Amino acid sequence: MPATTSVAESLIALENRYGAHNYHPLDVVVERGEGVYLWDVDGQRYMDFLSAYSAVNQGHNHPRIAEALIAQARRLALTSRAFRNDRFPPLLEKLCTLTGFDMALLMNSGAEAVETAIKAVRKWGYDRKGIAYPEAEIVTFEGNFHGRTTTIVGFSTDPDSTNRFGPFTPGFVTVPYGDLEAARAAIGPKTCAVLVEPIQGEAGVLIPPPGFLKGLRKLCDEAGVLLILDEIQSGLGRTGRLFAFEHEGIRPDGVTIGKALSGGFYPVSAFLAKREVMDVFTPGIHGSTFGGNPLACAVASAALDVLVEERLVENAATLGRHLAERLGQLRSPKVKAVRCLGLWAGIDLHETAGGARKYCLALKDRGMLCKDTHTHTIRLAPPLVIKKDQLDWAVDQLQAVLAD
């Protein structure tokens, strides 16, 4: 008699049959979330150590954000920017006051925020710096991950992102990450901006050498070039500061944010910048039907309030130090290197360990969900609402699977 197919197996089969195979997820089918926990369709509970790539810094299904979404959805969801709405201006003020930037332009996905930044710095280069059109160049870095649009993947160095998707948009010069001298050599009269992640998340939580961001700021100032930071994953508390650039005491000319800007409830992103950069936009040259819609604004406003009022940035700083200490005590011949800043860590395994995915699967069986990247790295990024005992439990699971 054939074995009975479980609910999870049935759903996975449907997904495999009708969905494009552009992801390789762990075979856990989630139906509910609360705080740091997720439950699958069979009722099994898991601790989430990926946080939807930092989109749920505020924890799953935060009640304050959920209530804001429901209340606004009952009033008004979308007008387009053809008309004004009452939720948009207060969010702009809150964002700029909290972050210290002059102006904000709201979009939906993180990639759209990066595309917005690219358009802004190019136009600034032509209008303000006087670069001959269309010769503006942007300096980017190896190992980057800024999104999946065709322009963005054109300056990626990841073969999976670029393979057979060309021809690519010109105007980008890519140099080794963390290499100030290479960046200096790449900056020339056609350079309008340097675009960089202060920590490369998708690459495995790669932290650049101390002084790298400060050095880039100095290079950009000397050359009259804009410094734009992509903080879509690293920003909004993940590293124990509101922005990762604060660890080096600098200010960029612009920054992209997303993911945790909505607490995981709704796609909301933004490009924040100095006025002289944002003023290159005039009516009709850039926009988005859903960008700045009232539902998105209500959700983002509540998500920011939770981040600030529940002191999640401070929690990430305090528990981040504890996480770094615990990870530094891991005892396993499989571990090659550990990087940690705030509640964000990458654990590199030796090739002889057989790849990181099998350890992520073993952790799943123990009730902990995390994700491998670049074959040999385990990424850790719990919701910022996590407590010390929960963090300790998770590290104990890591120690157990890596010791086997």
C-alpha positions, 0 to 999 in steps of 0.5 A: 500500500503506497505511503500517504503524502503529507500536506508539506509534500503535496505543497512542495510538489505543487510548487515544483510543478507550477513554480519557476525553479529560481530558488532552492529552499529548505523543504520546510513549509511555513504557515505561521510566525510569531517573534523569533519562531515559525511553525510549519504545516505539520505544527513543528516549531522552528527558531528563525535565524535568517529573518527573511534576509533581515526583512523581519528585524522586528520579529514575525507578525509584530502586532503593532505593525499588523494592526497598522496594516489592517487599519490602513487597508480598511481605509485606503490602500492605493492612490498612485502618486497622481494624487497626494495621500495623508500617510506619505508626508508624515513618513517622509518626515519620520524617515528623514528625522530618524536617519539625518538625511535631507530627503527620501524617495520611496519605492517598493523593492530593494533593487528599485531603491538601488536603481533609483540611486543609480539614476540619481548619481548619474544625473547628478554627475551630468547636471552638477559635476559636468561629466560628458553625457553619457560617460558617467561611471560608478565604482562598485565592488567584487562580491556585491549583491544589490539586486536582480535587475539586468542593470544591477546584475551587470556589475555583479561578480557572481556567475549565477547572477550574470550567466547568460543574462547579457548584454549588460549596462555599461558605466560600472568599474568593479574593484576588489572589496575592501581594497582602498588603493584599487578604489583610488585607482578606479576613480577618475574624471568620469566617476560620479559615485562609489556604490558599496555595501558596508557589509556584504550580506549575500557574500557571507557577511563579509566585513571590510578592513577597519577604516575602509568606509572612512577611507572611501569617504576621504577618496570621494571627498577629494575627487568630488564623487558621491558615496552611496551605501546599500544598507538594505540588509545591514541597515535598520539595526542589524549590526547594532547601530541604525546604520552599519556606516555609523561604526566608522563615524562617517556620513554617506551622500545617500543610502538605500534601505528596504526589507526591515523598513516594513517589518516584513509585512509589505514591500517598502524601500527608499533612497535617502540622500542629501538635498543636492542629490535628490534635487536632480529629480523633477516631475515625470522622470522617475516614479512608481505606481505603488511607491509611497502608497498609503498602505506602505507608509502606514506599515513603514511608520509602524515598523520604524516606531517598533524599531525605536521604541522597543530599542531593537537596535540596542538589543542587537548591539548588546546581544551581538557582543554575546553572539560574537563571544559564543561563536568565538568559542565554537569548537569544531575542526570544520570551522574555518572562520567566523565573522560577526557584527551585531546580530549578523554572522557568517561561519565559513567551513573548510571544504572538507566539511562537505558544504554548508547546506547539510549543516543547515539541514541538520539544524532544521531537524533540530528546530533552527532555520538558517541558510547557506551561501556560496557553498561553504558559509552558514549565515546567521541573522535572527530577528532583533527581538531575540532574547539571550536564552534563545540566542544561547539555545541556537548557538548550542545547536550550531555547536552540536551539528558542527561537532558531529 
